[in-house]
Amino acid sequence: MDTMDQNLILHIEALVFIARDSITASEIKETLEATLEVKLDEHDLLAILEKLHEKYQSEDFAFELAKIGGGYK
């Protein structure tokens, strides 16, 4: 995983965990494209969200990434 991918993952995590309500993949995509001035593939974004979901399923974390109401929280 290169630095850009890791940076993207960190930004996605931040958006999910600071959002007051659940945040959709489309909202994440729009925000990151505007903020980071990059073009994101929605399939890649969904794959990252799935990896984050799996990461937080570990017993090492006291919380999880869940899909709620069409978004992530």
Secondary structure, DSSP 8 states (H G I E B T S, - for coil): --HHHHHHHHHHHHHHHH-SS-B-HHHHHHHHHHHH-----HHHHHHHHHHHHHHTTSTT-SS---EETTEE-
